Amino acid sequence: MSLRNKYFLFACKFLIVAFFEVNIGMASGKPFETFDPNKSRNWSFFTDGVMGGVSSGKAYFGKSGSDHFVRLEGKVSTANNGGFIQIRHSLAEYFDNNIKGISLKVRGNGEKYYIFIRTTSTLLPWQFYNASFKTSKNWKVIKINLDTFQPSSSFLRKTIKSSSIRSIGIVAYGRDHKAKVDISEIYFFK
């Protein structure tokens, strides 16, 4: 084998290994988000005020023991056709099709909250996929399979294709209540 072919073979092996490590790292032992203020991704907070609702709240970073977290807190009101407060992160990189679900470390005030996922097919602001989770005052890890997320309309695919995920949101939604939920870790699992 010529020296040129050996270098070419080495380069191909290197690229294959590098490619798989990046994709595996996004979905396995490495968390997607830990809310460490030095490393945290950009999250946006908004309310139903963007459409005329009157819900109010805030999101901020905190620390409890060794856990960094983001807190979503406020008052959700269905008055004036509203009913949500949310933090959302848009993905800069896309996942492969092997993602099976999402795992979160959460605590809260005992209320039900939602994960909203937007994809390449959720073109309108009111289109999303959602799954709910219940909180308690103590930290707990919840796992939700992508196939349990429900589309917000019949125009969307019945299930999420993980390579089409474009954003993830943590949402207090759908009924009048006081919201207080902390999220310290988010993983996507295979």
KEKE-3310 file (N, C-alpha, C; in steps of 0.2 Angstrom, whole numbers, plus 5000, padded with zeros to 4 digits):
npx = (5004:5003:5011:5003:4990:4989:4989:4977:4968:4970:4965:4952:4947:4949:4940:4928:4928:4928:4916:4906:4908:4905:4891:4886:4890:4881:4870:4872:4881:4885:4877:4864:4861:4866:4864:4874:4880:4892:4893:4880:4867:4859:4844:4827:4815:4797:4780:4762:4759:4764:4754:4743:4739:4738:4747:4760:4778:4794:4811:4826:4843:4849:4857:4858:4865:4875:4869:4866:4853:4839:4825:4808:4795:4780:4764:4751:4738:4723:4715:4709:4712:4724:4737:4750:4767:4785:4801:4813:4824:4833:4839:4856:4863:4859:4850:4854:4844:4843:4839:4829:4822:4819:4827:4825:4831:4821:4812:4799:4783:4773:4764:4758:4769:4775:4784:4788:4791:4798:4798:4805:4793:4784:4777:4769:4766:4758:4760:4766:4774:4770:4773:4769:4774:4775:4779:4788:4793:4806:4821:4820:4822:4815:4810:4806:4799:4801:4791:4779:4776:4763:4756:4751:4741:4731:4737:4750:4764:4762:4771:4787:4801:4818:4828:4823:4820:4820:4819:4817:4806:4802:4787:4774:4757:4741:4731:4724:4736:4749:4765:4780:4795:4810:4824:4837:4845:4846:4845:4847:4842:4847)
npy = (4994:5011:5026:5037:5031:5025:5037:5042:5032:5033:5046:5045:5035:5043:5053:5046:5041:5053:5059:5050:5050:5064:5063:5053:5058:5069:5062:5054:5050:5064:5078:5088:5100:5109:5120:5127:5143:5147:5139:5138:5137:5147:5153:5158:5168:5169:5175:5172:5185:5188:5186:5193:5188:5188:5182:5181:5181:5175:5169:5162:5159:5148:5141:5126:5117:5107:5108:5117:5127:5131:5142:5142:5153:5160:5167:5159:5163:5160:5170:5182:5174:5168:5159:5153:5152:5152:5144:5143:5135:5136:5125:5124:5114:5099:5084:5066:5052:5043:5046:5043:5048:5061:5066:5074:5082:5087:5098:5105:5114:5104:5105:5101:5101:5105:5099:5106:5103:5109:5107:5104:5104:5111:5125:5135:5147:5141:5128:5113:5099:5090:5085:5080:5082:5079:5088:5087:5092:5088:5084:5075:5063:5063:5053:5054:5046:5050:5045:5047:5060:5072:5078:5095:5098:5090:5091:5089:5077:5061:5056:5062:5065:5063:5069:5081:5090:5106:5115:5116:5117:5122:5122:5131:5129:5130:5131:5140:5144:5145:5145:5136:5129:5120:5116:5106:5098:5092:5079:5070:5054:5038)
npz = (5000:4996:5003:5002:5001:5013:5022:5017:5021:5035:5037:5034:5044:5055:5053:5053:5066:5073:5069:5074:5088:5091:5088:5097:5109:5110:5114:5124:5138:5140:5146:5138:5144:5158:5165:5171:5174:5168:5157:5151:5139:5127:5133:5130:5138:5138:5138:5137:5133:5121:5112:5117:5129:5148:5157:5169:5173:5177:5173:5179:5184:5196:5211:5220:5233:5225:5213:5198:5192:5182:5185:5182:5185:5190:5186:5179:5168:5160:5156:5143:5132:5134:5143:5146:5152:5147:5144:5132:5121:5106:5094:5089:5083:5074:5079:5077:5070:5080:5093:5107:5117:5130:5145:5161:5175:5189:5200:5209:5213:5214:5204:5187:5173:5156:5142:5128:5111:5096:5078:5062:5055:5062:5059:5061:5075:5085:5084:5090:5099:5113:5130:5146:5163:5181:5196:5211:5228:5230:5221:5206:5193:5177:5163:5147:5133:5115:5107:5115:5115:5111:5096:5093:5083:5071:5059:5060:5060:5067:5076:5083:5073:5077:5071:5066:5076:5082:5093:5111:5124:5141:5149:5158:5158:5151:5161:5175:5186:5199:5195:5197:5194:5194:5184:5182:5174:5158:5147:5131:5126:5119)
capx = (5000:5007:5011:4997:4984:4989:4987:4970:4964:4970:4961:4945:4946:4949:4934:4922:4928:4926:4909:4902:4909:4901:4884:4885:4891:4875:4864:4873:4884:4885:4871:4863:4861:4866:4862:4880:4880:4898:4892:4873:4865:4854:4837:4823:4809:4792:4773:4757:4758:4766:4748:4738:4737:4740:4751:4767:4783:4802:4816:4832:4847:4851:4861:4855:4870:4880:4865:4864:4846:4835:4818:4803:4791:4775:4756:4748:4731:4719:4711:4711:4714:4731:4738:4757:4774:4789:4808:4814:4831:4833:4845:4860:4865:4853:4851:4853:4838:4843:4836:4823:4818:4822:4827:4826:4831:4817:4808:4794:4778:4768:4760:4760:4772:4776:4790:4786:4796:4796:4802:4805:4786:4779:4779:4765:4768:4754:4761:4771:4773:4770:4772:4768:4777:4773:4785:4788:4798:4813:4824:4819:4824:4810:4812:4800:4800:4798:4784:4774:4774:4757:4755:4746:4736:4731:4741:4757:4766:4760:4777:4793:4808:4823:4833:4819:4819:4823:4819:4814:4803:4799:4781:4768:4752:4734:4726:4726:4739:4755:4771:4787:4798:4817:4827:4845:4849:4843:4848:4843:4845:4846)
capy = (5000:5017:5030:5041:5027:5025:5043:5043:5028:5036:5052:5042:5032:5048:5057:5042:5041:5060:5060:5046:5053:5070:5061:5049:5063:5073:5059:5049:5052:5071:5082:5093:5106:5108:5126:5130:5149:5148:5135:5137:5139:5153:5151:5163:5167:5173:5173:5173:5192:5189:5185:5197:5185:5191:5178:5184:5177:5176:5164:5165:5154:5148:5135:5122:5112:5106:5108:5123:5126:5137:5142:5146:5155:5165:5166:5157:5165:5159:5176:5185:5168:5166:5153:5150:5155:5147:5145:5139:5135:5134:5121:5126:5108:5094:5077:5061:5049:5038:5049:5040:5052:5066:5065:5080:5082:5093:5099:5111:5115:5099:5106:5098:5105:5102:5100:5108:5102:5111:5103:5107:5104:5115:5131:5141:5148:5137:5121:5110:5092:5091:5079:5083:5079:5081:5089:5087:5097:5085:5083:5068:5062:5060:5051:5054:5044:5054:5043:5049:5067:5073:5084:5100:5098:5084:5092:5087:5070:5058:5056:5066:5062:5067:5074:5087:5094:5113:5119:5113:5122:5120:5127:5131:5129:5127:5132:5146:5142:5147:5140:5136:5123:5120:5111:5106:5094:5089:5074:5067:5048:5034)
capz = (5000:4995:5008:5000:5002:5021:5024:5016:5025:5042:5038:5034:5050:5060:5052:5055:5073:5076:5068:5079:5095:5091:5088:5103:5114:5111:5116:5129:5144:5141:5146:5134:5147:5166:5168:5174:5172:5164:5151:5149:5132:5127:5134:5130:5142:5136:5140:5132:5131:5114:5109:5120:5136:5154:5161:5170:5177:5175:5173:5182:5186:5203:5213:5226:5234:5219:5207:5195:5189:5179:5188:5178:5190:5188:5187:5172:5167:5154:5154:5137:5128:5136:5147:5147:5152:5144:5142:5126:5118:5099:5093:5084:5079:5074:5081:5072:5070:5085:5099:5109:5122:5134:5152:5165:5183:5190:5206:5209:5218:5214:5198:5181:5168:5150:5138:5121:5106:5089:5073:5055:5052:5066:5056:5064:5082:5090:5083:5094:5102:5120:5135:5153:5169:5187:5200:5218:5231:5229:5214:5203:5186:5173:5157:5142:5126:5110:5104:5119:5114:5107:5092:5094:5078:5066:5053:5061:5060:5074:5080:5081:5070:5081:5067:5064:5082:5081:5099:5116:5129:5147:5149:5162:5152:5150:5166:5179:5192:5201:5192:5200:5192:5193:5180:5183:5169:5152:5142:5126:5126:5113)
cpx = (5004:5006:5004:4991:4984:4987:4979:4966:4964:4965:4953:4943:4945:4942:4928:4922:4925:4919:4904:4903:4905:4893:4882:4885:4885:4870:4866:4875:4884:4878:4870:4863:4861:4865:4868:4880:4886:4897:4885:4872:4860:4847:4833:4817:4803:4785:4768:4755:4760:4759:4742:4736:4740:4744:4757:4771:4790:4805:4822:4836:4849:4855:4858:4860:4874:4876:4864:4857:4844:4828:4814:4797:4786:4768:4754:4740:4728:4715:4714:4714:4721:4732:4745:4762:4779:4796:4809:4821:4830:4839:4849:4863:4859:4855:4851:4846:4837:4841:4830:4819:4822:4822:4829:4826:4827:4814:4804:4789:4772:4764:4763:4763:4773:4782:4787:4792:4794:4801:4802:4798:4781:4781:4775:4767:4764:4755:4767:4770:4774:4770:4772:4772:4775:4779:4783:4793:4805:4815:4822:4820:4818:4813:4805:4802:4797:4792:4778:4772:4768:4758:4750:4740:4736:4735:4748:4758:4763:4765:4783:4799:4813:4827:4829:4818:4823:4823:4815:4812:4801:4793:4776:4762:4745:4729:4728:4729:4746:4760:4777:4790:4805:4819:4834:4849:4844:4847:4844:4846:4843:4843)
cpy = (5006:5021:5035:5038:5026:5031:5044:5039:5030:5041:5050:5039:5038:5052:5053:5042:5048:5061:5056:5048:5059:5068:5058:5054:5067:5069:5054:5052:5060:5074:5087:5100:5105:5115:5130:5137:5151:5144:5135:5140:5145:5151:5158:5162:5172:5170:5173:5180:5193:5189:5188:5194:5190:5187:5182:5180:5179:5169:5166:5158:5154:5142:5132:5116:5112:5107:5115:5122:5132:5136:5146:5147:5160:5163:5165:5159:5163:5165:5179:5180:5167:5159:5149:5155:5150:5149:5141:5140:5132:5130:5123:5120:5103:5087:5072:5057:5044:5040:5046:5044:5058:5065:5072:5079:5089:5093:5105:5111:5110:5099:5101:5103:5102:5103:5101:5107:5105:5108:5107:5108:5108:5123:5137:5141:5143:5130:5118:5103:5093:5084:5082:5079:5082:5082:5088:5092:5095:5084:5076:5069:5059:5058:5051:5052:5049:5052:5044:5056:5068:5079:5089:5101:5092:5085:5090:5079:5067:5057:5060:5062:5066:5071:5080:5091:5100:5117:5115:5118:5119:5125:5125:5133:5127:5128:5137:5142:5146:5142:5141:5129:5124:5115:5111:5102:5092:5085:5072:5060:5044:5027)
cpz = (5000:5001:5008:5002:5010:5024:5023:5020:5033:5042:5038:5041:5055:5059:5054:5063:5076:5075:5073:5086:5096:5092:5094:5109:5115:5114:5121:5136:5145:5141:5141:5137:5155:5169:5172:5170:5167:5157:5148:5142:5133:5127:5133:5134:5138:5138:5135:5130:5124:5109:5112:5127:5142:5159:5163:5174:5175:5175:5175:5184:5193:5205:5220:5228:5228:5212:5204:5192:5186:5183:5183:5184:5188:5189:5180:5173:5160:5152:5147:5132:5128:5139:5147:5149:5150:5144:5137:5123:5111:5098:5088:5080:5079:5077:5076:5074:5076:5092:5101:5113:5125:5142:5156:5172:5185:5197:5205:5214:5217:5208:5192:5176:5161:5146:5131:5116:5099:5084:5067:5052:5057:5064:5059:5072:5087:5088:5087:5096:5109:5124:5142:5158:5175:5192:5207:5221:5231:5222:5212:5196:5183:5166:5153:5135:5121:5107:5109:5118:5109:5102:5093:5089:5074:5060:5054:5061:5067:5079:5078:5078:5073:5077:5065:5070:5081:5088:5104:5121:5135:5148:5155:5158:5154:5155:5171:5185:5193:5199:5196:5199:5191:5188:5180:5178:5164:5148:5137:5126:5120:5116)
residu = (MET:SER:LEU:ARG:ASN:LYS:TYR:PHE:LEU:PHE:ALA:CYS:LYS:PHE:LEU:ILE:VAL:ALA:PHE:PHE:GLU:VAL:ASN:ILE:GLY:MET:ALA:SER:GLY:LYS:PRO:PHE:GLU:THR:PHE:ASP:PRO:ASN:LYS:SER:ARG:ASN:TRP:SER:PHE:PHE:THR:ASP:GLY:VAL:MET:GLY:GLY:VAL:SER:SER:GLY:LYS:ALA:TYR:PHE:GLY:LYS:SER:GLY:SER:ASP:HIS:PHE:VAL:ARG:LEU:GLU:GLY:LYS:VAL:SER:THR:ALA:ASN:ASN:GLY:GLY:PHE:ILE:GLN:ILE:ARG:HIS:SER:LEU:ALA:GLU:TYR:PHE:ASP:ASN:ASN:ILE:LYS:GLY:ILE:SER:LEU:LYS:VAL:ARG:GLY:ASN:GLY:GLU:LYS:TYR:TYR:ILE:PHE:ILE:ARG:THR:THR:SER:THR:LEU:LEU:PRO:TRP:GLN:PHE:TYR:ASN:ALA:SER:PHE:LYS:THR:SER:LYS:ASN:TRP:LYS:VAL:ILE:LYS:ILE:ASN:LEU:ASP:THR:PHE:GLN:PRO:SER:SER:SER:PHE:LEU:ARG:LYS:THR:ILE:LYS:SER:SER:SER:ILE:ARG:SER:ILE:GLY:ILE:VAL:ALA:TYR:GLY:ARG:ASP:HIS:LYS:ALA:LYS:VAL:ASP:ILE:SER:GLU:ILE:TYR:PHE:PHE:LYS)
# end
